[in-house]
Amino acid sequence: SVRWSDLEATVFEAAGPQLEELEFVDLYRGKQVEAGKKSIAFRITYRAAGRTLTREEVDGYQQQVIDAVAAKQGGVLR
């Protein structure tokens, strides 16, 4: 029952200041996903003006997103 707009809001809130773009990619429901669940794929682009982000920075932003989606929407990283 999670709507894209709710998930999008959670990601924007959690992703950190370097979030440049969030793009919906795919929605899947099928035998590889538990009954009553859906798999949502999205792409996040991070960018810092004037410098390259480190792997550690991006990993931290990604973990913030994963934790927020789990806490607010009950999402699980596949």
Secondary structure, 3 states (H helix, E strand, C coil): CCCHHHHHHHHHHHCCCCEEEEEEEEEECCCCCCCCCCEEEEEEEECECCECCCHHHHHHHHHHHHHHHHHHHCCCCC
